[in-house]
Every structure is written in structure tokens, then in C-alpha cells.
């Protein structure tokens, strides 16, 4: 009987843990930002983006993921994949000094920006990049 109770308790704890993970994932704010950068300013933009991402990841606990990639055939087309812990973390990120510095410093470099809100289906990572 004790073994059955222990087994049921373990299963119950595992179900609660999974529900907690699902609730946490549901609270995430996930965006894809598609940018077109002035090719003449691509080096300066890339440096500003790198500084911004490194700072945000280092100092903001609610910034979970910021990945930036450029199209191979058109490096001025950049896509940023963003994951924030929740809406409060995203709002705090927008008010952070390093984000404001990035936005004002790159405003004349960005030819277009499309911010797409997405719903995560499966998020997986093998290792930290």
C-alpha cells in the first residue's frame, strides 16, 4: 500500500510539474522581428545589435532568448527570434536603457521592421549557443 501511495504521489507531482511548465510556456512572449538594414550601414548595425543582445541577455532575467540571423544571399535582411518570460519582462525590456540606446542608435539604419507575434508550439535547444 505504501508503494502504491508513493507511486501515485510521484505521478501527481510529475503532472503538477508538467502543468507548471505548460503554464510558464503559455505566459511567454515570443516575437519574430524581420528587419531590412541599409546595406551601407550593415557593419554599424550588426555591432549595435550584438552589443544590445549581449547586454539584454546578461542583465535582464526576463529576456530568455535573442537570436539574430542574416539571410545568406542578402545579409541586409535580418531576422531576430525573441523569447521573454512574460509580458512584464517584455515591457521592462522595451524600457531598458540598452534597448533605448539600440533603437535610437539604429533608427536611421533600419529601412523596414516587421514584428510578428507568434505562439510557440515546440521550443527545444540542445545546448546554449
N, C-alpha and C positions, 0 to 999 in steps of 0.2 A: 504494500500500500504506500509506503514511504517513497519507493522508487517511482510509482505512478504519479504521486503528488509532485515529486521533484521534476519529472519529465514534463508534466503539464505546466508547471511553473516556468520551466525553461522555454517551452514553446510560447507561452503567453508573453514572456519578456521579449522574446525574439519578434513576435508580432508587434508589440508596442514599439520596439526599436525601429522596425521597418516603417511603421506608420509615422514615427517621428522624422525619419529620413525623408519620407514622401512629403510630409508637411513642410520640411525645410526646403526641399526642391521646389515645391509649389510656390513658396514665397520668393524664390529667386527672381531677379530682374535680369533678363537676357536680351541683348541687342546685337545686331549686326550693323556696323556703320560702313557704308560704301562711299569712298571719297575719290575725287579726281583732283590731283595736285598739278599745279603749274609745273611742267617739266623743267623749266629753268630754275625752279626753286626746290627741286626734289631733294637735294642734299641737305639743305637747311631744314626742310620739313621733316625728313627722316630723323635728323638729330634731335629736333624738338619733340617728336613723337616718342623716341627712345627714352629721352630724359623724363618725359611725362609718365610713361608706363612704368619705368623703373621706380620712380618716386611713389606713384599711386600704390603699387604692389607692396612697397616697403612700409609706407606709413599709414595706409588705410586698411584696417582689418576687414571691412565690408567689401572691399574690391577683391573678388575671388579669382578672376581670370581677365586678362587683357592680352590678346594675341593679335598681332598685326602681320599681314602678308601682302605682298605685291604680286600682281599678275606678271608672269614670266615675259610675255610678249609686250607688255605695256606697264612698266614699273610705276608709272604715274597713277595707276588705278590701284588703290589700297583698300583692303578690307580689314576691319577690326572686329574681332569677336569679343564681347564683353559679358561678364557674369558678375552680378552684385548680389550680396547676401539677401537683400530685401529692398523695398522702396526707400526706406530711411537711409540705407547705405548709398543708394544711387543719388539721392538728393544731397547727401553730405559730400559725395564726390564732386557733384556739379558746383558746390560752393567752396571747394578746397582751393587754396592759393595756387597750387601747382596746376590744377585744371584751368583756372582763370588765366594763368601765365601762358599755358599752351594755347588756349583759344585766342587770346589777344595777339600772341606772337605769330600765329599761323593763319590768321583770318585772311590775309592777302595772298596766301599761298594756295588756299583751298578754292578750287573752281566750282566744285559741287559736293554736296553732302546729302546722303540719304540714310536716315536712321530707321532701321526696321526692328520693331518689337517682335520677338519670336517666343514660342513656347517650347521649352526643352522636352524632348521625347526620351532620348538616352544621352547621358553625358558620361564619357569614360575617358580615362587617361591612364597610360601605362606608367609614366614617370613624369616627374617635374622637368620641364624644359629649361 
